[in-house]
């Protein structure tokens, strides 16, 4: 890599001033500081939020197999991301202090890679560390780290991108094969986290031929390109294979927005998000505001950006290089986001709304930091060296004031965003739920019946996913204290408090009625001791129709059975000809038991039990449709004390309906 004579002398001097060992120690301490800052911010001032529940629930039923890891994850090919969800769910469950280890660890990896990359570009000096701090201790990165689900896939992809770029630049300097192989491996890992690392090849090309070259822009470029063909072969092959699989084989396809979306996203994102966010300003995302919000902070950011570009252009040779590097990086990043996101609903306000989400500009912000490193690595212009000392002092004062402004505004924004995260309803909801469950299970086991998370905890845009029936049962430390056969049934109410519940039967089917069920898929039935006993191959179905429909916002089924072996059953509700599946099978433990299952619909004309793995002599003793009432008797005039309790809806809210609550779980 030809850095030019001035660049070589500067690098040699910096290497003497900062030996490899000292530089490694400095980078390690920088990573430690980043880890402490983000871990404390995440554990003291944050909690699970929104689609965090969705991903953890997804992992609850997952298996660490290649087919599960490669499954379409809400439109993403993300095996390593799904593996992270699985690890956190299986080891720590809802222990947020444990869960944040993953996004914080990925952020530390990104921080180490960024400071290492900047050291290769701009030299081992304090300014390099300051730039790295501006990149990873910014409101952009903090925003996603405090949002666990976003932190895993955004910071995972960013860490892989930066490692790929760092190893690439070191290979250019040393020409050692191991660095090239490490760069290729980092690209493969990044593409297994999410889609955005597909742009890394373009970033590397711009870095190699624009950001790091010195001298004439065109002369000798063709010769360098020919010499570098073997260098690019691996990156091209990895990217081509990924694009082939992602676009032609993988089932999840992007639903792109149009050119208008791209233009609006670029304008709003740059003026309302990237520029003020890079100066530490919080970005407000009003849902109905589709205009370009040229607030005072935005105006200041534009002015400061223009002043910075002007000063760099004046003080450095070939100062066009960093901006020619950055412009396409920013544009293609925005194009990919629009291609993958903005066509989901077709609402023209999507572009303006999503453009204010800081997670979409993490890459753009960090690449801006890389751009600044390229700029300060350029040799000074003679006019700058000959300039009046007072003029240079003014320039340095402007730069110093800007840095102070960025620091103060960033700290203020950090506090605001951590306050917002700390006040999330999900934090208090889970704190109450886990505390109550620990107390309840100290002396006896309970069966936790799952309800849908309240909308205030699990916002509307996540609540629409049908595979989120509940979340509390996934807590790893409590799982061993839960027992589906326990007569002590409990639920987490909408407030987060845990309470015991009693059943209210809506309809009960006797063994004689169950014997009239319809069988399909190779299932057969025999009568043993007055009970229908079913044997079936994998996929066999037992279905029945009710004499009259039943409905309840919190509808359950109690399956009473006797089985010599464990049986996996997938309930399917019939409602006016429509089928409503429980998306995962329910395990019926061997023995003479009763299993209570939440049904994924509020109304039922009938029910089918799909025997997903088959069954051998599964005897049905009864089946009841029911809802539940909280065992907190309400005084009712003229009624005996303790026999009326409030019914719970599907999210754990108390309804106005009072019912008898002296029923027993069978």
N, C-alpha and C positions, 0 to 999 in steps of 0.2 A: 504494500500500500504506500503510495508516494504522498507524503505529507508536505513535501517541499523542504527546502533547507532551513527556513526559519522554524517550521514546525518540528523538525528533527532536533535542532539545538534546544528548543524549549522542552521537548520531551526528555532529552538526556539530562538537562539540568534538574527537572522535576524528579527524575528517577534517582538522582544522587541525593536530593533533599528528602525524598520519601521512599526509602527502600521497600522492596516487595513485602517484607515481613511487617513493617510499620503500617503500610497501606492496607494489608489484610486485616490487621488488628483494628484499624480505624473503621473499616467497613463492617467488621463484626460488631463493634460497639454501636455503630449507627443502627444496625439491624436490631440489636438488643433494645435500644431506646424506642425504636418504632414498635417493637413487640409490647413493651411495657405500656406505652401510651395507648395503643389500641385495645389491649386487653383490659386495662382499667376502665377506659371509656365504654367498652362493650359490656363489662360485668357490672359496673356501678350505675350506669346511666342508660341501659338498653335492655331489651328482652326480645322474645320471639314475636314475629309480626307477620301478618298476612300470609303470603304464599310460603313462608317458612313451614307452616302447618301442612300445607299441601305436599311439599317435598318430603317431610318427615313421614307423613301418612303413606306416601308412595313407597318409601323405603320400608315401612312397617311390614308390608306384604311381599317385599321383594326377596329375591334369592341371588347370591353372588355368582350367577352363571353368565356366560357370554351372551346368551339370548336376552336375558333380562337387562344387562348393562347396555346393550345396543338398541333397546326398545325406544321408540319415539317418545321423548319426554316433553310433551306439550309443544311439539314442533321442533325440538332440538335433538341433534345427535350428540349425546353427552355422556359417554360411558364413565369417564373419570369423575364427572360431577355426580352421577348417580351412585358411584362407589363411595364418594364422600358422604352423601345422604345416608347410605346404608351403614357406614362406619359410625356416624354420630348417633343414629337411631338405635343401633344394636348395643353400643357401648355406653352411651350417656343418656339416651332418651331425651327427656325434656329438661335435663340439667343444662341450663343456658351457659353457665360458667365453663362447662366442658365443651359444649357445642361451638363456642366462639373460637376454640383453638384452631379450627379449620380455616375460617376466613382470615384470622389474625396470622396464622402460619403462612398462608399464601401471600398475604400482604408483606410479611417479612421477606419472603423469597423475592417478591417484586422489588422491594426496597434495596436488597443486596444487589440484585441484578442491575437496577437503575444506577446506583452509585458506582458500580463497577464499569458499566457502559460509559457513563459520563467521564470517569477517570481515563478511559481509553481515548475518548474524543477530545476532552478539554484539559487533560492533565490532572495530576494528583495535587490539588490545592484546595484551600478552604472554600473557594467559590464553587467548586464541584460538589462538595458536601452540602453547601447551602442550596444549590439547585436541586439536588436529590431530595432534600427536606421539603422544598416547595412542591416537589412532585408527589411525594407519598404522604405528607402531613397536611394535605389540602382538604377543603370541604368536599371535593369530588370523591376522593378515596374514602374519607370518613363516612360519607353518606352511604356507601355500599357496604362498608365493613359493619356498620351498625344495623344493617338490614341483612340478616344472615343468609337468606336464600340468594340475594343478589351478590353478596360478598363472595360466595363460593364460586359461582360461575364467572363473574366479572374479574375478580382478582386472580382466579386460577388461570384464565386466559391471558391476562396481562402479565403475570409472572412468567408464563411460558414464552410469550412474545419477547419480553425483555431479556430472558436468558438466551433465547435464540439469537437476538441481535448482539448481545455481549460476546457470546462464543464466536459469532461470525467475525466481529471486529478483531478479537484476539487472534483468530486464525489468519486474518489478513496481515497482522503484524508479525506473527511467529511462523506461519506456514506449517504448523503442526497439525497432523491429521486428526488427532483426538479432539481438538477444538471444533473442527468441522463436523465430526460425527456427533459431538454433544449438541451442536446447533441444530442438526437434523433431528435428533431425538427430541429436543425441546419443541420443535415445530410439530412433530407427531403428537406429543402430549397435549399441546395447545389445541390442536384440531379435535382431540378427544374430549376436550372440556366444553367448547362451544364453537360457533362458526367464525367469529371475528378474526382469529389468527390466520384465516385464509388470506388476509391482506399482508401478512408478514413478508412474503416474497417481494411485494412491491416496495415495502419499507426498506428492505435490504438493498434493492436495486438503487433506490434514490440515495440511500446512505453511501453506497459504494461509489457512485458516479457523480453525485452532486454534493453531498455533505462533506465527504472526506477528500475529494480530489483538490488539487491545487493547480494553478496555471490556466491556460486557455480552456475554454469550455468544450470545444470540439476536437482540437488537434490531439491526435493520439487516442481518441476515445474508441474508434473502431478496432484498433490493435488491442487495446485492453479488453474489449468485449470478446474478441476471438480467444485471447489467452485465458479468459475466465470461464469459457464454456464448460469445462469439467467441474468448476466450482459450483455452477448453477444447476448442474444435472440433477443432483439429489433433491434440491428444493423444488425444482419443476416437477420431478417425478412424484414426490410426496403430495404436492398441491394438486396435480392432475388426478391422481388416484382418489384423493379425497373428494374433489369436485364430481368425478364420475360417480362415486358411491352416493354422495349427498344428493345430487340432482336426479340421478337415473335409477338408483336402487332403493335408497332410504325412503320409507313411506311418507314422512313428513316433508311437505314442500312449502316454501315461502309464499305468502300472499301479498304481493308488492303493492305499494301505493303508486300514484302517478307522478308526472313531472311537477304538477302543482304542489303535491305533497313534498317533493324533494326541495323545491324552491322555498316553500314556507318553513320546512324543517331547518334548512341551512340558515335562513335569515334569523328566525327566532332562536335557534340553537346558538348561533354565534353571538348575537347581540344580547339576548336575554339570559344566556347561560354561560357560555365559554368565557367571554370577556369578564363579566362581573365575577364569575366563580373563580377565575384565575387570580383575581385581586382579593379573594376571600369573602365575597359577598354571598349571602344566602339567596337562593333562588326560590321565589314564591311561584306556585303553579295554580293560578286561578282557573277553575274549570271552564268558565264561560268566556274568558278573555282571549280572543283570537287576534288582537292587535299587537304590534310590536311595542312593548312597554319600555319606552325610552325614559327610564327613571334617571334620577341624578347619578346613581351608581353606574348605570350603563354608559351615560355620557362621559363620566370620569374615566371609565375603563377604556373607552374608545380613544379619548385624548391621550391617556398614558400609553396605550399601545402604539399610537402614531408617533409620539415623542420617542419612545424606545426604539422603534424601527428607524426613525430619523437619526438618532444618536449612533446607533450601530452602523448605519450606512455611512455616516461621516467618519467614524473612527476606525473602520476596518477595511482591509482589502477584500475584494470579491464578496462584498456583503450581500450580494443577491443570492448567494448559495443557500443560506439557511431558509429563506422564505420560499425559494423554488423547491426546496425539500419539503417544507411544511404544507404548502397549499394543496398539492395532490393528496397528501396523507389525510388531511382534514376532509377533503371532498369525498374521497372513496369511502372513508369511514362512515360518513353521513349517507352515502348512497346505499351501502350495505344495510344500514339500519332501516332505511325506508323500504328496501326490497324485502326485508324480513318481518316488518312490523306493521306498517301503516295501512295495509289493505285489509286488516282484520274486520273492521266494522263498516268501512266506507264513509264514516263520518268526516266531513271536511275539517272539523276542529281537531282531529287526531294529531296533525302535524304540530300545531301550536301547543297542544297539551303535552305531548311526549317530548317535545324539544326542551321543556323545562325540567325534565327528569335528569338529574346529574349523573346517574349511572351510565347514560348513553354517551357521556363526554369524558369519561375517565381516560380512555385511550387518547383522545384528542388533546387533553390537558397534559398528559405525560409526554406525548410527542412534541408538544410546545416546549417543554423543558429540555428535551433532546435538541430541539432547534436552537434554543438559547445557548446550549453547550457548544453546538457547532459554531454559533456566531462568535463566542468569546475565544474559540480556538483559532480564529483567523488572525493572521499577522496584522499589526496596527498599520494604519495608513500614514504615510509620511506627514500629511497635513495635520493629523492628530498629534504626532510627536512634536511638530513645530508650533503647535497652537499655544496661544498665551496661557500661562499657568492659571490665571484667574478664570479663563473660560473652562479649562478642564476641571477646576474646583467646582464651578457652577454645575457642570455636568454630573460630577460625582455627588454633589449635594442633592440634585434631582433624583438620581438613582437611589441614594440613601433614604430620602423622604418617601419614595415609592415603596421601598422595602419595608419601612416602618408602617406605612399605611396598610400594606398587604398583611403584615404580621398582626396588627391590631384588629383589622376587619376579619381576618381568619379566626382569631380567638373568639371574637364576638359571635361569629357564625357557628363555630363549634358549640359554644354554650347553647345557642338557640336550638340547634338541631339535636343535641343530646337532651335538652329539656323536653323537646317534642317526643323523642324516643322513650324517655323515662316515664312520660305521662300516658303512654299507650294503654288502652284498656286491657290488652292481652297480658301485660306484665302483672297487674294486680289480680286478674282472673286466674292465671296460672299459679301465682304465689299462694292464693287462698286454696286452690284445688289441691296442690301438692301437699301443703301443710295439713289440710283436713284428712287427706287420704293416708298420710303417714300416721296420724293419730288414730284413725279408725282401724288401721290394719296392725297396730302394735299387738293387740290381744287376739284378734281373729281375722280370718280371711274374708274377703267380700267379693262379690261379683259386680264389676263396674259396667253398668248399662250405658251404651254410648248414645249421646245426643249430638245433633249438629251444633257446631260452634255458633254462638250468637253473632249477628252481623257486626256489632260494635267491636268484637274481638277479631272476627274473620271477615274482612270487608266484602262488600257486595260483589266485587269483581273476582274474588276467590270463592265466595259462597256458591257461585253458579256451577262450580265443578261438582259433579255427582259423586266423586269418589272420596269425599271428605266427610264421612259420617261423624267423626269425632276425633279426639287427639289424645286425651289424657291417658288412655290405656297404654300408650307406647313408652311411658317412662320406664327406663331400664331397671332402676332400683326398686320400683314398686311391682314389677311384673310378677315376681315370685310370690307376692302377697295376694295376688288376685286369683280367684277360683270360680270358674263359671258355674260350678255345681253348688256354690254356697247359697244358703237360703237368705243371706243378708245381701239384698240387692241395693245398690246405691247409684246415684247419678250426680253429675256436676250441674248445679243449677246455673241460670244465666248470670248470677252475681259472682260465680266462681266458688261458692260454698258447696260442700258435698253433703248430701242428705240421704237417708234411707227412704225407700219408696215401697209402696204396696201395689199389687196388681188390681186392675179393674177389667174383668173379662167382658169383651164385647160380643163374642160368640165362641162357643166351644163345640168341637167336633169329636164325637165318641169313636171308639174303635170300629163300631158297626158302620158309621158314616164314612170313616176313612177306608174301609174295605171296598167302597164303591168308587175309589179313585181311579182315574184313567192312567194306564201305563203305556210307556213308549220307550223307544231306544233299546229294546231287548229286555226290559225289566219284566219280572214275573212276581206274582204274589201268591202266598199260601197262608192259611189260617192256622195259628198255633195258640192253643189256650184262649180262643176267642179274640185274638189280636191278629191284624194283618201284618205279615212279615214279608219284606221285599228283598229280592236278590236281583242284582242288575250289573251289567258290564259298565265300563267307563262311559259316562254320558247318558246313562239311563235316567228316565224322568218319571216322577209320580206327580200327577196334577189333579186338582179337585176344584169344583165350583161351589160357591156358597149359595145358600137359598136366598139370601138378601145381602146387599153390599154392606161393608163396614167402613167407617172412616174415623180418622183421628190424626191430628197434626203430629202426634208422637205415637205412631203405630208400631206395635211389636207383635211377634209370634212366639208362642211357647211351644217348643217341639218336645214332646214326652215320648221316650223311646227306650228300647233295650237292645244292645248290640254287643256281639262278642269282640268286635274290633273297632278301631277308630274309623269314622266315615266322614268324608268331606261333602257337604251339602251346600248348594248355591240356591238361595231362595229367589223366586221370580214372581212378582205380583201381577195379576191380571186386573186391569182397570179399563172397562168399556172397550175391550178388544186390544188395548195397548199393553205391552210388556215392559215392566220396570224391574231391572236386574239389581240385586246386590252384587257389586262388582267383584267381590272376593268370596270364596267359599267359607263356610262356617264349619269348624271341626267339631264333630260329635264324639266325645270321648267314649271309650268302651265302658259298658256297664249299664245299669238301670238308672237313667238320668233324665233331666229336663233341661233344655237349653233355650234361653231367651234371646231372641235376635231382633234387632231393629230393622224394620222394613223400609225400603227406600221409596215409599210413596205414602200419601195420606189417605188413599181410598183403595179398597180391594174388593173385586168381585170373585176372586179366586186366587189360588196359590199353587205354584209348581215348585217341586224340590228336585233340582238337578243333581244327580249323584256323580260328581265330577271325576271321581276315581273309582266308581263302582261301589257295590255293597254286597255283603253276604249275610243274609238273614237279619236284616234290620227290621225289628218289630216296633210298630207304632202304637203307643198306648193312648194317645190323644194329641190334639192340636188346638190351641186357643189363640184367637186374636185378642189383643188387649192394649190398653195404654196404662200409664202409671200415675199414681198420686203420691205427693210428698207427705211423709208421715209427720206432719205438724198439724194436729187437729185444730180446726177452727170452730169456736163456739157458735152454735146454731140454735136460735130460740126454739124450744120445744123438742129438741133432739137430745138423746143421751150424749154425755160428754165423751169425746174421743172417737166418734164414729164418722165424722165428716172431714175430708182432707181435700186440698186443692189439686186439681189435675195439672200436669205439666205438659207444655207443648213441646215440639220437637227440638227447641233450643234451650229448654230448661226454664222458660218463663212460667210463672204461676198464672193460670187462667182464672176466670171468675167462677168456673164450675166447681162445685163441691160434691164429692162422692163418698160412699162408704169406704173406709180404708182399713177394714179388719180382715181383708182377704189374705190368704197365704200363698206363697210360691210353692208350686207343686214340684 
